[in-house]
Amino acid sequence: MRAQKNHKICAVCGRRFASPPSDKTVTCSRECSSIHRSRTHKGKRNQWSDESRAKLRAAGQTANLKLGTPAAKMSPISGAFETNRNAKHWVLKSPENMLYEFDNLALFIRQHPEFFANPKSAHTALISAASCAKESTTPHSRRGRAVTQYKGWTVVSRSKKERETST
């Protein structure tokens, strides 16, 4: 009998099944796979013991981690700077009709705590207002959902270039 290529013998039931040589499958079906796993994983634990956790906790941070966090905070890409990779361009109008233009909402709120009673909720609400303002300017916007302000602070949806050309 000629040997068939791309066939393996099931490790559980001994049946032949089609499988390329590079595939790591050793069983012919889900049932056989379940049986195979129960055989090969007996006595193995995938959970940490309390002793192992205590050892790791006692070791503390590695030297790499001790250096990494301060370095990340100082990085212009990941730190609290206008050049942060997640920073977006913002134009806000205050309740006193003053325009503020900047490139990092979280940094702006952090630098001006006197403007916002609750900085965390202000950040969340202004981001939500900005997405609603953007959505209301698109042709397929959902009507009745465009809330574009937070306690008198309004998100201006026009960019700096557009404002300069209109004045």
Buried (B, 14 or more C-beta within 10 A) or exposed (E): EEEEEEEBEBBBBEEEBEBEEEEEEBBBEEEBBEBBEEEEEEEEEEEEEEEEEEEEEEEEEEEEEEEEEEEEEEEEEBBEBEEBEEBEEBBBBEEEEEEBEBBBBBBBBEEBEEBBEEBEEBBEBBBBBBBBBBBBEEEEEEEEEBBBBBEEBBBBBEEEEEEEEEE
